[in-house]
């Protein structure tokens, strides 16, 4: 229930809809009971017309115990007053009254559902917004341990399950219990003996129904986890379709997907069959109670003469009226168990602590003036250190290139400067201020990033370059010209308004990279980080991109992570790394003269 109450807190902004829902549910419950009570005058008119029309004196109320008799007599008096001795008119009046009560019962039911819809969908929207916001703000390290499909399942199907389970209960919190309360009150007023007889059997049937749903939460959790798994498989398949086809691995992935869907099939069958058992079981037990009532009530009418025939028929209608809300409440218990599993998965994400949160006293920086300092930093992703006691000073306006074998820690440095991760030991400072004491937003505002894989979005070229900034078309064009992208953009059918497809797949690698550079140029940051920006390109594209990068790096502080050493020969400082440490540093010429690791790497690439 802790999960339930935490989810219900999301309903607070929509409480006015909740109050209106409660109001109309009260009216619905009242008219639901009245709709059966007004049948008694109708039954009297049909089966005992003399008794129904001889009441010429207005009855007096004689207390709660006789309220049903008072209601019948008052109705009979009203019918006699209007219709006189005309039996046909009396019948018409009673039928109109029955229609009237059922009409308002359903109107109030609709209005209750109308207002709860705004609450349910509002809560659904807010939970999804909070989940998305949390996902965007969580560090990258969190997603290296999670499947994307599982995250998608939580924000999609799990949140929907919460709406169908927990929030559907809101509709029943007032309506169903009140319907039962009003109905039982009317039943007690008609016959205390018969109602007490009902209470003997209802708890027994309720206990039997509750036995069915004990394992639902565990079964539901398995279904939702498996759904996350096959969504991950779909995401991986679409992302790596070229490789799957190239290696003739279609059958391997089809087999993996079939294994997942077969497990989902098995788990879903178990869950749904257990859930589906609830409705027929509760209905059968309810009908059993009704059958027992018919036997006992029939004795009261025919043998003991303790109950009028029309009262007994109305009583049976009331007893059956309890079945629907009772079934709804029994279903609600199953929904809570399913909703608990979904809420647990959703709240697990919302409760995840962000280790990269801004400190309470973090300050905002707006400019870069002197140096970036790496002071004896060490870092590990898991057990082994990727960087070990690394120290480096990057002066303003200089280009520092990081080179070395794969796994030497070059890209890790880029992740640490941008605070995608925090250092394990040591510190990184900008102008003497530890970046941990700076807000992430202001830090990243100083940085521009161009990565090996150009990350573009399913949108127009103009929007990919602007990337949320409010800029003019001329500024976008100017950035594209600096990135050597203007000419090929103009040759496209719709120019800058061309949609580049999912991840920019309508463009070549070089084109995507130049748009990525144009985006960084438009941001105009004082510090630029280039993470192997040309390593995945052909020679012609590399020349265009390298030219664009050189234009962009003019008068900027640049940290260049390079695999192709020909691209960093003009750097002010080249740092050669191996196993997380600096083994050489200097200019291209000085390192060549040193005849060490750098010269060996250059020679190998030339060969």
KOLMIFI-225536 format. One record per residue (C-alpha): residue number from 1; residue in one letter; y, x, z. Coordinates in steps of 0.02 Angstrom, whole numbers, plus 32768, in hexadecimal, padded with zeros to 4 digits. Example, Ala and Ser with C-alpha at 12.3 -4.5 7.8 and 13.67 -1.06 7.14 Angstrom:
<sites>
  seq  type    c2    c1    c3
    1     A  7F1F  8267  8186
    2     S  7FCB  82AC  8165
</sites>
This chain:
<sites>
  seq  type    c2    c1    c3
    1     X  8000  8000  8000
    2     X  8072  8097  8013
    3     X  8073  80A8  7F55
    4     X  809B  7FEF  7F45
    5     X  8132  7FF6  7FB9
    6     X  8175  8092  7F63
    7     X  816C  803C  7EB9
    8     X  81BB  7F9D  7EFE
    9     X  8256  8002  7F2D
   10     X  827C  8009  7E74
   11     X  8297  7F4B  7E7B
   12     X  8332  7F5D  7EEB
   13     X  83B3  7F62  7E5C
   14     X  8367  7EC1  7E17
   15     X  835A  7E63  7EBC
   16     X  83C6  7DD2  7E7F
   17     X  833E  7DAA  7E00
   18     X  82C0  7DB8  7E8D
   19     X  8320  7D3A  7EF8
   20     X  832E  7CC0  7E66
   21     X  8275  7CD5  7E46
   22     X  8250  7CAE  7EFE
   23     X  82C0  7C13  7EF8
   24     X  826B  7BCB  7E5E
   25     X  81BF  7BFA  7E9E
   26     X  81E1  7B96  7F3D
   27     X  8213  7B00  7ED3
   28     X  817A  7B1A  7E65
   29     X  8106  7B1E  7EFC
   30     X  8158  7A80  7F42
   31     X  814A  7A1E  7E9F
   32     X  809A  7A60  7E84
   33     X  8067  7A07  7F23
   34     X  80D0  796C  7F01
   35     X  8083  795B  7E54
   36     X  7FDC  7932  7EA8
   37     X  8025  78C7  7F34
   38     X  807A  7852  7EB8
   39     X  7FCE  782F  7E6F
   40     X  7FA4  77C9  7F09
   41     X  801C  773A  7EDE
   42     X  7FDA  773F  7E2A
   43     X  7F27  7732  7E69
   44     X  7F5A  76A3  7EDB
   45     X  7FAB  7645  7E4D
   46     X  7F0E  765C  7DE2
   47     X  7E83  7645  7E62
   48     X  7ED7  75DF  7EEC
   49     X  7F6B  7584  7E9E
   50     X  7F7B  7506  7F2C
   51     X  7F97  758C  7FAF
   52     X  8010  75E7  7F3D
   53     X  8083  7551  7F22
   54     X  8085  74EE  7FC4
   55     X  80F5  756A  8022
   56     X  8197  7509  802B
   57     X  81DE  7559  80C9
   58     X  8229  7607  80C5
   59     X  81B2  7676  812C
   60     X  81EF  76DE  81BF
   61     X  81C3  7794  81DA
   62     X  814D  77A9  826E
   63     X  8136  7865  8278
   64     X  80E3  78F2  8217
   65     X  8031  78B6  823A
   66     X  8053  7813  81DC
   67     X  80C1  785F  8155
   68     X  8041  7844  80C8
   69     X  8031  778A  80F6
   70     X  80EF  7780  80FD
   71     X  80FA  77D2  8051
   72     X  807C  7756  8007
   73     X  80D0  76BF  8056
   74     X  817D  76F8  8022
   75     X  8143  7711  7F70
   76     X  80EF  7667  7F73
   77     X  818E  7617  7FB6
   78     X  81F9  766D  7F30
   79     X  8183  7637  7EA5
   80     X  8182  7582  7EE7
   81     X  8241  7583  7EF2
   82     X  8254  75BA  7E3D
   83     X  81BE  7566  7DEA
   84     X  81A5  74CC  7E58
   85     X  80FE  747A  7E31
   86     X  80F4  74C6  7D82
   87     X  8059  7537  7D8A
   88     X  807B  7581  7CDF
   89     X  812B  75B5  7D14
   90     X  80E6  75FE  7DB6
   91     X  8069  7666  7D53
   92     X  80F3  76A3  7CDD
   93     X  8163  76D7  7D6F
   94     X  80D8  773C  7DC2
   95     X  80AB  7792  7D1E
   96     X  8163  77C0  7D02
   97     X  8168  7806  7DB3
   98     X  80CB  786F  7D92
   99     X  8116  78B1  7CEF
  100     X  81BA  78D6  7D4A
  101     X  8166  7940  7DD2
  102     X  80F8  79A0  7D57
  103     X  818E  79BE  7CE4
  104     X  81F6  7A0B  7D70
  105     X  8160  7A6D  7DB1
  106     X  8151  7AC3  7D08
  107     X  820E  7AD9  7CF2
  108     X  8217  7B34  7D99
  109     X  817E  7B9B  7D6B
  110     X  81D3  7BD1  7CC8
  111     X  8277  7BFC  7D21
  112     X  8219  7C62  7DA4
  113     X  81C2  7CC6  7D19
  114     X  8265  7CD3  7CB6
  115     X  82C0  7D2E  7D43
  116     X  822C  7D9A  7D7A
  117     X  8223  7DDC  7CC6
  118     X  82CB  7E34  7CDD
  119     X  828F  7E81  7D80
  120     X  81E8  7EBB  7D39
  121     X  8230  7F06  7C9B
  122     X  82C1  7F52  7CFC
  123     X  824A  7FAB  7D72
  124     X  81E0  7FE2  7CDE
  125     X  827C  802B  7C8A
  126     X  82B7  8085  7D28
  127     X  820D  80D1  7D50
  128     X  81FF  8111  7C9C
  129     X  82B0  8157  7CA2
  130     X  828D  81B0  7D47
  131     X  81E9  81F4  7D04
  132     X  823B  8235  7C65
  133     X  82CB  8281  7CC8
  134     X  824E  82D5  7D3C
  135     X  81E7  8316  7CAA
  136     X  8283  8360  7C57
  137     X  82BE  83B3  7CF9
  138     X  8216  83FB  7D30
  139     X  81FD  84B4  7D0A
  140     X  819B  84ED  7C72
  141     X  8115  8534  7CE5
  142     X  80E5  8482  7D18
  143     X  80B5  8455  7C66
  144     X  804E  84F1  7C4B
  145     X  7FD3  84A5  7CC9
  146     X  7FD8  83F2  7C86
  147     X  7F9B  839E  7BE8
  148     X  8027  834F  7B81
  149     X  7FB8  82B7  7B60
  150     X  7FA3  829C  7C1B
  151     X  8060  829E  7C34
  152     X  8072  8222  7BA3
  153     X  7FED  81B1  7BF0
  154     X  804B  81AF  7C96
  155     X  80F2  8180  7C4A
  156     X  809F  8103  7BD3
  157     X  8001  80AA  7C0C
  158     X  800C  80D1  7CC6
  159     X  80BB  8088  7CD5
  160     X  8081  7FEF  7C74
  161     X  7FEF  7FDE  7CED
  162     X  806B  7FDF  7D7D
  163     X  80CA  7F52  7D28
  164     X  802D  7EEC  7D0C
  165     X  7FE9  7F0B  7DBA
  166     X  806C  7F26  7E3F
  167     X  80FA  7EC8  7DEE
  168     X  808F  7E32  7DC0
  169     X  806D  7E23  7E7A
  170     X  8127  7E01  7E95
  171     X  810F  7D5E  7E37
  172     X  8086  7D2D  7EB2
  173     X  80D0  7D6A  7F56
  174     X  8131  7CC7  7F6B
  175     X  80EA  7C4B  7EED
  176     X  8030  7C54  7F10
  177     X  8036  7C5C  7FCF
  178     X  80B8  7BCF  7FD5
  179     X  8051  7B65  7F5C
  180     X  7FBB  7B7D  7FCE
  181     X  8025  7B5B  806A
  182     X  8073  7AB9  8027
  183     X  7FCB  7A80  7FE1
  184     X  7F6C  7AA0  8084
  185     X  7FF6  7A47  80E5
  186     X  7FE1  79AE  8076
  187     X  7F24  79BB  8087
  188     X  7F31  79C0  8145
  189     X  7FA2  7927  8143
  190     X  7F23  78C9  80D9
  191     X  7E88  78FD  813D
  192     X  7E7E  797D  81C8
  193     X  7DBF  7973  81D0
  194     X  7DA9  7995  8116
  195     X  7E25  7A26  8118
  196     X  7DD1  7A7A  81AD
  197     X  7D2E  7A69  814E
  198     X  7D80  7AC7  80BC
  199     X  7DB7  7B55  812F
  200     X  7D03  7B78  815E
  201     X  7CD3  7BA4  80AB
  202     X  7D73  7BF4  8065
  203     X  7D69  7C94  80CF
  204     X  7CB1  7CA8  809D
  205     X  7CDB  7C9E  7FE3
  206     X  7D72  7D11  7FFC
  207     X  7D03  7D94  804E
  208     X  7C87  7D8D  7FBF
  209     X  7D12  7DA3  7F3E
  210     X  7D5B  7E39  7F9B
  211     X  7CB4  7E95  7F8F
  212     X  7CC6  7E9D  7ED1
  213     X  7D66  7F04  7ECD
  214     X  7D46  7F92  7F46
  215     X  7D28  801A  7EC4
  216     X  7DAD  7FE3  7E47
  217     X  7E2F  8068  7E74
  218     X  7DB4  80F7  7E57
  219     X  7D76  80AC  7DB3
  220     X  7E28  808B  7D78
  221     X  7E5B  813F  7DA0
  222     X  7DCB  8181  7D33
  223     X  7E02  8112  7CA2
  224     X  7EB7  814C  7CAB
  225     X  7E87  8205  7CB6
  226     X  7E15  81F5  7C20
  227     X  7EA0  819D  7BC0
  228     X  7F10  8232  7BE4
  229     X  7E88  82A7  7BA5
  230     X  7E71  8255  7AFB
  231     X  7F2E  8245  7AE5
  232     X  7F35  8302  7B01
  233     X  7EAF  8319  7A7C
  234     X  7F14  82B1  7A02
  235     X  7FB1  8317  7A27
  236     X  7F52  83BB  7A11
  237     X  7F02  837E  7971
  238     X  7FA6  834B  7921
  239     X  7FF9  83ED  7958
  240     X  7F6D  845C  7916
  241     X  7F31  83FB  787F
  242     X  7F49  848C  7806
  243     X  7EDE  8501  786F
  244     X  7E59  847C  788B
  245     X  7E4A  8461  77D0
  246     X  7E55  8519  77A5
  247     X  7DC3  8543  7819
  248     X  7D5E  84AA  77E6
  249     X  7D61  846F  789A
  250     X  7D7B  83B6  7876
  251     X  7CCC  838B  78B4
  252     X  7CE5  83EF  7954
  253     X  7D83  838F  7980
  254     X  7D37  82E9  7949
  255     X  7CA4  830B  79BE
  256     X  7D19  8335  7A4F
  257     X  7D7E  8297  7A31
  258     X  7CE1  822C  7A26
  259     X  7CA3  8276  7ACB
  260     X  7D48  8244  7B1C
  261     X  7D4B  8195  7AD1
  262     X  7C94  817B  7B01
  263     X  7CBE  81A6  7BB6
  264     X  7D55  8133  7BAB
  265     X  7CE3  80AB  7B63
  266     X  7C69  80BD  7BF5
  267     X  7CF0  80C4  7C7C
  268     X  7D51  8033  7C2F
  269     X  7CB6  7FC6  7C23
  270     X  7C8E  7FE3  7CD9
  271     X  7D41  7FC1  7D0E
  272     X  7D5C  7F27  7CA1
  273     X  7CB4  7EDA  7CCA
  274     X  7CD8  7EEF  7D83
  275     X  7D85  7EA5  7D6A
  276     X  7D45  7E17  7CFC
  277     X  7CC7  7DE9  7D82
  278     X  7D56  7DB8  7DF4
  279     X  7D8C  7D1C  7D94
  280     X  7CE2  7CC8  7D7B
  281     X  7CAA  7CF8  7E2A
  282     X  7D45  7CAE  7E7A
  283     X  7D3B  7C13  7E0D
  284     X  7C82  7BF6  7E33
  285     X  7C9F  7C0B  7EEE
  286     X  7D35  7B97  7EE1
  287     X  7CD0  7B12  7E87
  288     X  7C48  7B26  7F0B
  289     X  7CC9  7AFE  7F90
  290     X  7D04  7A68  7F29
  291     X  7C50  7A2B  7F18
  292     X  7C38  7A35  7FD5
  293     X  7CDC  79D8  7FEA
  294     X  7CA0  794E  7F75
  295     X  7C03  793A  7FDE
  296     X  7C5D  7938  8085
  297     X  7CF6  78D5  8048
  298     X  7C84  7856  7FF4
  299     X  7C32  7836  809C
  300     X  7CDD  781C  80ED
  301     X  7D0B  779B  8066
  302     X  7C67  773F  804A
  303     X  7C0B  774C  80F0
  304     X  7C89  776B  817B
  305     X  7D1B  7710  8124
  306     X  7D8E  7791  8174
  307     X  7DEB  77B5  80D1
  308     X  7E30  7749  8045
  309     X  7DE8  7764  7F98
  310     X  7E8F  778A  7F46
  311     X  7EBA  7804  7FD2
  312     X  7E17  785F  7FB8
  313     X  7E33  7871  7EFC
  314     X  7EE3  78B4  7F1C
  315     X  7E99  7926  7FA1
  316     X  7E1C  796C  7F24
  317     X  7EAB  798C  7EAB
  318     X  7F06  79EC  7F33
  319     X  7E68  7A4D  7F5E
  320     X  7E54  7A7F  7EA8
  321     X  7F0D  7AAB  7EA6
  322     X  7EE7  7B35  7F24
  323     X  7E69  7B86  7EAE
  324     X  7EEA  7BC5  7E30
  325     X  7F5A  7C22  7EAD
  326     X  7EC0  7C5C  7F0E
  327     X  7E77  7CA6  7E6D
  328     X  7F20  7CF6  7E47
  329     X  7F26  7D45  7EF3
  330     X  7E73  7D86  7EE1
  331     X  7EA1  7DD0  7E37
  332     X  7F3B  7E1D  7E86
  333     X  7ECD  7E80  7EFD
  334     X  7E74  7ECC  7E67
  335     X  7F19  7EEF  7E13
  336     X  7F57  7F48  7EAE
  337     X  7EBF  7FBB  7EAA
  338     X  7EDC  7FE0  7DF1
  339     X  7F96  7FF2  7E0C
  340     X  7F78  806B  7E9C
  341     X  7F20  80E4  7E27
  342     X  7FAE  80D8  7DA7
  343     X  8037  80E4  7E2C
  344     X  7FE3  817C  7E79
  345     X  7FE8  81D7  7DD1
  346     X  809D  81A5  7DAF
  347     X  80D9  81D2  7E5E
  348     X  807D  8279  7E54
  349     X  80F7  82AA  7DC8
  350     X  818F  8260  7E1F
  351     X  8162  82B9  7EC2
  352     X  8147  8362  7E70
  353     X  81BC  83DF  7EC0
  354     X  8228  8441  7E47
  355     X  8229  84F8  7E7F
  356     X  82BC  851A  7E0A
  357     X  8336  849F  7E57
  358     X  83EB  84D5  7E69
  359     X  8414  8512  7F18
  360     X  8488  849E  7F7D
  361     X  8514  8521  7F74
  362     X  84F2  8557  7EC0
  363     X  8591  857B  7E62
  364     X  85BF  855D  7DAF
  365     X  85ED  85EF  7D3F
  366     X  8652  85D7  7CA1
  367     X  8660  8685  7C57
  368     X  8605  872A  7C42
  369     X  8672  87C4  7C5E
  370     X  8611  8863  7C83
  371     X  8554  8879  7C92
  372     X  84A9  8829  7C9F
  373     X  8446  8889  7D22
  374     X  8389  888A  7D3A
  375     X  8373  88D6  7DE7
  376     X  82C1  890F  7E0E
  377     X  8275  886B  7DD5
  378     X  81BC  8844  7DDC
  379     X  816A  87A5  7D9D
  380     X  80BC  8758  7D92
  381     X  8083  86B5  7D46
  382     X  7FE3  86AF  7DAD
  383     X  7F8E  8745  7DFC
  384     X  7FBE  87DE  7D95
  385     X  8070  881C  7D85
  386     X  80B8  8810  7CD5
  387     X  8156  8870  7D05
  388     X  8155  88FB  7D88
  389     X  81F5  893E  7DD8
  390     X  8259  8928  7D37
  391     X  8310  895E  7D3A
  392     X  838F  8955  7CAB
  393     X  8449  893C  7C92
  394     X  8489  88E0  7BF8
  395     X  8546  88FD  7BE0
  396     X  85B4  8877  7B92
  397     X  85BF  8880  7AD5
  398     X  8526  88F0  7AC2
  399     X  8481  88CC  7A6B
  400     X  83E7  88FC  7ACF
  401     X  833E  88F4  7A77
  402     X  829A  88E2  7AD4
  403     X  8203  8924  7A75
  404     X  814F  8948  7A9F
  405     X  809E  8909  7A91
  406     X  8072  8852  7AA7
  407     X  8061  8828  7B5F
  408     X  80DB  88AE  7B97
  409     X  8150  882B  7BE4
  410     X  81D9  881D  7B5F
  411     X  81D9  875F  7B4D
  412     X  81C4  874D  7C09
  413     X  826F  87A1  7C1E
  414     X  82BD  871D  7BAD
  415     X  826C  8693  7C16
  416     X  82B0  86E2  7CB5
  417     X  8363  86F7  7C76
  418     X  8369  863F  7C45
  419     X  8317  860F  7CEC
  420     X  8284  85B8  7C9B
  421     X  822B  8619  7D24
  422     X  826C  8672  7DC0
  423     X  8249  8729  7DE4
  424     X  81C2  874E  7E65
  425     X  821F  87E5  7EA8
  426     X  82C9  8832  7E89
  427     X  835D  87D9  7E39
  428     X  83B7  87B6  7D95
  429     X  8474  87B2  7DA0
  430     X  8502  8784  7D2B
  431     X  85A4  87DC  7D58
  432     X  855A  8804  7E02
  433     X  8526  8751  7E2A
  434     X  846D  872E  7E42
  435     X  843D  86A8  7DC4
  436     X  83DE  864D  7E4F
  437     X  8488  862A  7E9D
  438     X  84CB  85E0  7DFA
  439     X  84AD  8530  7DB8
  440     X  842D  852E  7D2C
  441     X  84A0  84C6  7CBE
  442     X  8531  8543  7CC5
  443     X  84BA  85D7  7CB0
  444     X  8469  858F  7C15
  445     X  8513  8561  7BCE
  446     X  8532  861D  7BBF
  447     X  8490  8639  7B60
  448     X  8459  861B  7AAE
  449     X  83A0  8626  7A83
  450     X  8347  863E  79DD
  451     X  828A  8645  79F0
  452     X  81FD  867A  797D
  453     X  81CC  85C4  7963
  454     X  8265  8562  792A
  455     X  8263  84C5  7995
  456     X  82B0  8437  7932
  457     X  82AE  837B  794B
  458     X  8287  82E3  78DF
  459     X  833C  82C7  78AC
  460     X  83BD  82F9  7829
  461     X  83ED  83AE  780C
  462     X  849D  8389  784A
  463     X  845D  8341  78EE
  464     X  83E5  83D2  7905
  465     X  8473  844E  78F3
  466     X  84ED  83EB  795F
  467     X  8461  83C4  79DC
  468     X  84C2  8347  7A45
  469     X  856B  839E  7A3A
  470     X  85FF  8339  79FE
  471     X  8637  83A2  796B
  472     X  8682  8387  78BF
  473     X  8625  8395  781B
  474     X  868F  842E  77EF
  475     X  8654  8488  788D
  476     X  859F  8462  7862
  477     X  85B8  84A4  77B1
  478     X  860D  8541  77F1
  479     X  857B  8565  7868
  480     X  84FF  8548  77D9
  481     X  855F  85C3  776A
  482     X  8557  864B  77F0
  483     X  849B  8629  77FE
  484     X  8484  8637  7740
  485     X  8448  8583  773F
  486     X  84D5  8527  76E5
  487     X  8497  8545  7633
  488     X  83E5  8505  764C
  489     X  8425  8471  76B3
  490     X  849B  843E  7626
  491     X  8409  8443  75AB
  492     X  83A8  83C0  760F
  493     X  83AF  8309  75D3
  494     X  841D  82CE  7662
  495     X  846B  8373  7693
  496     X  8493  837D  774C
  497     X  8455  82CA  7765
  498     X  83A4  82F6  772B
  499     X  8321  82C9  77AD
  500     X  82B2  8362  77C7
  501     X  8219  8306  780B
  502     X  81B1  8328  78A4
  503     X  81D7  83D9  78E5
  504     X  8234  83FC  7842
  505     X  8193  83FE  77DD
  506     X  81EE  83D1  773C
  507     X  823F  847F  773F
  508     X  81FC  8530  7728
  509     X  81F0  85A9  77BB
  510     X  828B  8609  7784
  511     X  82EF  8568  776C
  512     X  82BE  8529  7818
  513     X  82EE  85CF  7867
  514     X  8399  85CF  7814
  515     X  83BD  851F  7854
  516     X  8388  855C  7900
  517     X  8404  85EC  78EE
  518     X  848D  8575  78B4
  519     X  8470  850E  7951
  520     X  8485  85AA  79BC
  521     X  8521  85DE  795A
  522     X  8570  8532  7976
  523     X  8551  8540  7A31
  524     X  85B4  85E4  7A2A
  525     X  8570  8631  7ACA
  526     X  85A6  86DD  7B09
  527     X  84F1  8713  7B24
  528     X  846C  8704  7A9C
  529     X  83B0  8714  7AB7
  530     X  8346  872E  7A1C
  531     X  828C  8722  7A3E
  532     X  8233  876B  79A6
  533     X  82A0  86FE  7936
  534     X  8264  874C  7892
  535     X  81AE  877A  78B8
  536     X  8163  86DF  7864
  537     X  81C7  86EC  77C1
  538     X  81A6  8734  7715
  539     X  820E  87C7  76D7
  540     X  828F  875F  7677
  541     X  82A6  86E3  7704
  542     X  82AF  8771  7782
  543     X  833D  87C2  7722
  544     X  83A1  871F  7721
  545     X  837C  86FB  77D8
  546     X  83A0  87AF  780E
  547     X  8446  87A9  77B4
  548     X  846D  8704  780D
  549     X  843C  874F  78B4
  550     X  84AC  87E7  789A
  551     X  8540  8775  7873
  552     X  851B  870E  790E
  553     X  850A  87A6  7981
  554     X  85B3  87EE  7956
  555     X  861D  87FE  79F4
  556     X  8592  87B3  7A5E
  557     X  851E  87F6  7AE3
  558     X  846F  87EC  7A9A
  559     X  83C1  8804  7AE1
  560     X  834C  8817  7A4C
  561     X  8290  880E  7A60
  562     X  8249  8859  79C2
  563     X  819F  8873  7976
  564     X  81E1  88B8  78D1
  565     X  823B  8957  7903
  566     X  829E  895E  7860
  567     X  8307  88CD  78A2
  568     X  8346  892A  793E
  569     X  8373  89D7  78FB
  570     X  842D  89B3  7911
  571     X  841B  897A  79C7
  572     X  8489  89D1  7A47
  573     X  83F1  89EA  7AB7
  574     X  8337  89DD  7A91
  575     X  82C5  89C4  7B27
  576     X  820D  89EC  7B0B
  577     X  8199  898C  7B80
  578     X  80E3  899E  7BAF
  579     X  8084  8938  7C31
  580     X  8124  88F4  7C7E
  581     X  817E  899A  7C90
  582     X  8200  89FD  7C2E
  583     X  81B2  8A99  7BE4
  584     X  8240  8ACB  7B6E
  585     X  82F3  8A98  7B4A
  586     X  8380  8AD3  7AD9
  587     X  83C5  8ABB  7A2B
  588     X  8356  8AB8  7991
  589     X  8384  8B6B  7962
  590     X  836C  8BB1  7A11
  591     X  82C2  8B5D  7A25
  592     X  8288  8B9E  797B
  593     X  82BA  8C4F  79AF
  594     X  825D  8C37  7A54
  595     X  81BD  8C23  79EF
  596     X  816E  8BAC  7A6C
  597     X  8128  8AFC  7A6E
  598     X  81BA  8AB1  7A0C
  599     X  81A5  8B2D  797C
  600     X  80EA  8B09  797B
  601     X  810C  8A4D  796E
  602     X  818C  8A68  78E2
  603     X  8112  8AD6  7882
  604     X  8085  8A57  7893
  605     X  80F5  89CB  7850
  606     X  8131  8A38  77BF
  607     X  807C  8A59  7790
</sites>
